[in-house]
Amino acid sequence: MHRTTILLPKDLHRDAEREAIRLGISLSELIRRRLRSIRPRGSKPGNPFFTRKPWDGTGPSDTAANHDRHLYGS
């Protein structure tokens, strides 16, 4: 497992904790389950940076300036 710290608005944290308690699981398990539901286990990200093919010399020319958009889609 990899430890990750996230920041949540108070109301979202409260709602997530209530849901975890209702399900009888930890907040971490609730988050893992919800993330798996949007990207099932074993699937690969749809991002060209994560493909396992050799670089062919093409790609975005603004990678340094817009790395977050290219890596995370934001």
N, C-alpha and C positions, 0 to 999 in steps of 0.2 A: 504494500500500500504506500501511497505517497501522501504526505500531510500537506493540506492546502488551507490557507486562511482566506475567507471571503467576508465581505462587509455586506450586511443586509439592513434595509430600513427596519425600524422597530416593529412596525405592523406586520411586515412579511416574516420576520423572525418569530414573532408571537404566533402567527398563524401556522407556520411550519412546525413549531414546537407542539402546538395543540394537535396537529395532524399526526405527528410522530407518537405522541402519548396515546391518541385514539387507536392507532394501529399497534401499539405496544412495541415500538422499535425506537432506536436512537435517531436523533436528528441527522447524523451522518448516513445512516442506512436509508432514511427517507430521501435524502439528496441523491444517493447512489441509485436508488430505484427510479427516481424521476428522470435522472440523466440517462439511464439505460432505456427508458421508455421512449426517448426521443432519438436515441442512436443505439440500436440493439447491439448486444455483445457480438464481437466478431466482424462488425461492419467497419468499413474503412472510411475515413473522412473524405469528403468530396473536394479536397484541396490539392492542387497540383504539387504543392511542396511536399506532400506526404506520399507521393507515388514512388514506386521502387524501379523506375526506369531511368536509364542514363540521360543526362542532360544533353539536349540536341542543339543548344545555343540559342533557343528562342525562349521568350518569357517576357514578363512585364519589365519595362525600363525604369519604373519608378519604385522599385522594391525598397530601397533605402528610405525614401521619404514616406512611403505608405505601407511599411511592413505589417502593422497591425491589421490593416484592411486585407492584405493578401494572406496573412497567416490565420487570422481569426474571423475574417468576414465582417469586421466592425469598422 
